[in-house]
Amino acid sequence: MKKIILALAVILGSMQIQAQEFQGVAVYESKTSTSDMTARFSGNRDFTPEMQKMMEERMKKMLEKTFILNFDKAASIYKEEEKLETPGQQNGGSRMMSSMMGGGGTYYKNVKEKIYSVDREFMGKEFLVKDSLSKLDWKLESETKQIGGYTCYRATAVKPVSKSDFRNFRPKKEEEKKDDKKVTEKEKTTNFMDNLEMPKEVTITAWYAPEIPVNQGPENYWGLPGLILEVSDGKTVILCSKIVLNPKEKAVIKAPTKGKEITQKEYDETVTKKMEEMREQFKNGGGRPSFRIGN
């Protein structure tokens, strides 16, 4: 009897170790539609069709990214794929825009402890955003489709929009612009930001694979009974293009530590405040603002 109990203990211990050692890596392609945003430049009399085309190409390139998700049963890290940059290509302004458009930094989330942290660079200052994971009220549906050989199920949820995530900017409705008495005709043609707004919430659609039983997904998406392989969030679509389970080389999954520690709410307030200051500076003819905050 003692031998049987000992054998069971060894088997259970082995199963626990295997569960702890389980790891996977998934590659995601992220694309964000920029048609609405770049179309707003057409109302600017100083913006030629050639300039608008160039802007569209640059925005498209900036918002087409590849990310790597390393995950286990409890935690994950989500990071943009490193690419060889040409000299001078990745300056302070482009790093700031990358962060505001969903790139840059390492996004760590621990679904067991329900916490996350992400390092961001904004206007020359490094931040470490640490906060609790928000659990979405997912509606599980019966619709299925195949992604990378896995049968995925559809789920939807309504998600509050982060004020520091500029991917969700959308054009104002015509009646809203007419009611905005503070915007002059000159400002409407010279400051395209006056024609854009940030929604308070957005409905997202996710596709998850129960065959990969982890409570994980790209970026800040989680909470489904299987790995999330595709997400449609407003104008952004994130699609998994490759999965490797139990790779030979294990990744180190740990939270980032670099930057000034700050909550998500504090970071959002910092970004929106500085962007408003920049907008006012441009409106008043102050020229190019300084890309640095703090000490």
C-alpha positions in Angstrom: 0.0 0.0 0.0 2.8 2.3 0.9 4.5 1.6 -2.5 1.2 2.4 -4.3 0.9 5.7 -2.4 4.5 6.6 -3.1 4.1 5.8 -6.8 1.0 8.0 -7.1 2.9 10.8 -5.3 5.7 10.5 -7.8 3.3 10.5 -10.8 1.4 13.6 -9.4 4.7 15.4 -8.8 5.9 14.6 -12.3 2.6 16.0 -13.7 2.9 19.2 -11.7 6.5 19.7 -12.9 5.4 19.1 -16.5 2.6 21.6 -16.1 5.0 24.2 -14.7 7.5 23.6 -17.5 4.8 23.8 -20.2 5.6 26.7 -22.6 4.5 27.9 -25.9 5.4 30.7 -28.4 3.0 32.3 -30.8 3.7 34.8 -33.6 1.0 37.5 -34.2 0.6 39.9 -37.1 -1.1 43.2 -36.1 -2.7 45.6 -38.6 -4.6 48.8 -37.9 -6.7 50.6 -40.5 -5.6 54.3 -41.0 -8.0 55.3 -43.7 -10.2 57.4 -41.4 -7.3 59.2 -39.7 -5.3 60.0 -42.9 -8.5 61.1 -44.7 -8.7 64.0 -42.2 -5.6 65.5 -43.8 -7.4 66.1 -47.0 -9.2 69.0 -45.5 -6.0 70.8 -44.9 -5.2 73.2 -47.7 -1.5 72.9 -47.0 -1.6 69.1 -47.4 -1.2 68.0 -51.0 -2.4 64.6 -52.4 1.3 63.5 -52.7 1.8 64.4 -49.0 -1.3 62.5 -48.0 -0.2 59.4 -49.9 3.2 59.5 -48.2 1.5 59.9 -44.8 -0.8 56.9 -45.6 2.2 54.7 -46.5 4.1 55.7 -43.4 1.2 55.2 -41.1 0.4 51.8 -42.7 4.0 50.7 -42.2 4.0 51.9 -38.6 0.8 50.1 -37.8 1.7 46.7 -39.4 3.7 45.0 -36.8 4.8 41.5 -35.8 4.7 40.4 -32.1 6.0 37.4 -30.3 4.0 35.9 -27.3 5.9 33.6 -25.0 3.5 31.9 -22.5 3.0 29.3 -19.9 0.0 28.3 -17.7 0.3 31.4 -15.5 2.2 34.2 -17.3 3.2 35.6 -20.7 5.3 38.3 -22.3 4.2 40.0 -25.5 6.9 42.0 -27.4 7.3 43.5 -30.8 9.6 41.5 -33.0 13.1 43.1 -33.1 14.1 44.4 -36.6 17.3 45.8 -37.8 16.8 49.6 -38.0 18.6 51.8 -40.4 20.7 54.7 -38.7 18.4 57.4 -37.6 15.2 55.5 -38.3 14.2 54.9 -34.7 14.4 58.4 -33.2 12.6 59.7 -30.1 9.5 60.8 -32.0 9.0 57.4 -33.8 9.5 55.5 -30.5 6.9 57.6 -28.9 4.4 57.1 -31.8 5.2 53.3 -31.7 4.3 53.2 -28.0 1.1 55.2 -28.6 0.1 52.9 -31.5 0.5 49.6 -29.5 4.1 48.8 -30.1 7.4 49.1 -28.1 8.2 47.7 -24.8 7.4 44.4 -23.1 3.8 43.5 -22.1 3.8 41.1 -19.2 0.7 39.6 -17.7 0.2 37.1 -15.0 -3.3 35.6 -15.2 -2.9 33.7 -12.0 -2.2 36.8 -9.9 -4.3 38.9 -12.3 -1.7 41.6 -12.7 0.2 43.1 -15.7 3.1 45.5 -16.3 4.4 47.1 -19.5 7.4 49.4 -20.1 6.6 52.5 -22.2 8.6 55.4 -23.5 6.8 58.7 -23.9 8.4 62.0 -24.8 11.8 61.0 -23.7 10.7 59.5 -20.3 10.5 55.8 -19.5 7.5 54.5 -17.6 6.7 51.2 -16.0 2.9 50.8 -16.1 1.7 48.3 -13.4 -1.9 47.5 -12.6 -4.5 44.8 -12.2 -5.8 42.9 -15.1 -9.4 43.9 -16.0 -11.6 40.8 -16.5 -13.8 41.2 -19.6 -17.4 39.9 -19.6 -16.9 37.5 -22.5 -20.0 36.2 -24.3 -19.1 32.7 -25.6 -20.6 31.7 -29.0 -20.9 28.5 -31.0 -19.5 29.9 -34.2 -16.2 28.3 -35.2 -13.4 28.7 -37.8 -10.0 27.2 -38.4 -6.8 29.2 -37.6 -3.5 27.5 -38.2 -5.0 24.0 -38.0 -6.8 24.7 -34.7 -10.6 24.9 -34.3 -11.4 28.3 -32.8 -14.5 29.5 -31.1 -15.9 33.0 -31.3 -16.3 35.3 -28.2 -17.3 38.9 -27.9 -17.0 41.5 -25.1 -17.3 45.3 -24.6 -14.0 46.8 -23.5 -13.3 50.3 -22.1 -10.8 52.2 -24.4 -7.5 53.3 -23.0 -7.0 57.0 -23.5 -3.3 56.5 -24.3 -4.0 54.0 -27.1 -4.3 56.2 -30.2 -5.2 53.2 -32.5 -8.8 53.8 -31.5 -9.1 57.4 -32.8 -12.0 57.9 -35.1 -13.6 60.8 -37.0 -16.2 62.9 -35.2 -19.7 62.7 -36.5 -20.8 65.7 -38.6 -23.4 66.9 -36.1 -20.8 66.7 -33.3 -18.4 68.9 -35.3 -21.2 71.4 -36.0 -22.0 71.6 -32.3 -18.4 72.3 -31.4 -18.5 76.1 -31.1 -14.9 76.3 -29.9 -13.5 75.1 -33.2 -13.0 77.9 -35.7 -13.1 77.4 -39.5 -9.3 78.0 -39.6 -8.7 75.3 -37.0 -10.9 72.9 -38.9 -8.6 73.1 -41.9 -5.3 73.3 -40.2 -5.6 71.0 -37.1 -6.9 67.6 -38.1 -6.9 66.5 -34.4 -10.0 68.6 -33.9 -11.9 66.3 -36.2 -11.0 63.2 -34.3 -12.3 61.7 -31.1 -11.6 58.7 -28.8 -14.6 56.4 -28.1 -15.3 55.4 -24.5 -15.7 51.7 -25.3 -15.4 49.3 -28.2 -16.8 45.9 -28.9 -14.1 43.3 -29.5 -14.3 39.9 -31.2 -11.9 37.1 -30.2 -11.3 33.6 -31.5 -9.8 31.1 -29.1 -8.5 27.5 -29.4 -9.7 25.2 -26.5 -7.1 22.7 -27.8 -4.4 25.0 -26.3 -5.9 25.2 -22.7 -4.2 28.3 -21.4 -5.9 31.5 -20.2 -3.7 33.7 -22.4 -3.7 35.9 -25.5 -1.8 38.7 -27.2 -1.3 42.1 -25.6 -3.9 42.6 -22.8 -6.4 40.1 -24.1 -7.1 37.0 -21.8 -9.8 35.2 -19.9 -11.0 32.6 -22.4 -10.9 28.8 -22.1 -8.1 28.5 -24.7 -5.3 30.6 -26.3 -6.7 33.6 -28.2 -5.5 33.3 -31.8 -7.3 36.3 -33.3 -8.7 39.6 -32.0 -10.6 42.4 -33.8 -10.6 45.5 -31.6 -12.0 48.5 -33.3 -9.8 49.2 -36.3 -7.1 46.8 -35.2 -6.8 43.1 -36.1 -4.3 40.8 -34.4 -3.9 37.4 -36.1 -1.7 34.5 -35.0 0.5 33.2 -37.9 2.5 30.5 -36.1 2.4 28.5 -32.9 5.1 26.2 -31.3 4.2 24.3 -28.2 6.9 23.2 -25.8 9.8 24.7 -27.8 13.3 23.3 -27.2 14.6 26.7 -26.0 12.5 28.0 -23.1 12.0 31.7 -22.8 12.4 33.6 -19.6 9.0 34.9 -18.7 9.4 37.8 -16.2 8.0 41.2 -15.7 9.9 44.3 -17.0 11.5 46.5 -14.3 12.7 49.5 -16.2 11.0 52.9 -15.9 9.2 55.1 -13.4 6.4 53.0 -11.8 2.9 54.3 -12.5 -0.7 53.1 -12.7 -2.6 52.8 -16.0 -4.8 55.7 -15.0 -1.9 57.9 -14.2 -0.2 57.0 -17.5 -3.3 57.8 -19.5 -3.7 61.1 -17.7 0.0 62.0 -18.5 -0.3 61.2 -22.2 -3.6 63.0 -22.7 -2.4 66.1 -20.8 0.8 66.3 -22.9 -1.0 65.7 -26.2 -3.4 68.5 -25.3 -0.5 70.8 -24.6 1.1 69.9 -27.9 -2.2 70.6 -29.7 -2.5 74.0 -28.1 1.1 74.8 -29.0 0.5 74.0 -32.6 -2.8 75.9 -32.6 -1.1 79.0 -31.3 1.7 78.8 -33.8 4.3 77.6 -31.3 6.0 75.3 -33.8 7.3 71.9 -33.0 6.9 71.0 -29.3 9.7 69.4 -27.2 9.6 65.6 -26.9 10.6 65.4 -23.3 8.7 65.5 -20.0 9.9 65.3 -16.4 13.5 65.5 -15.2 
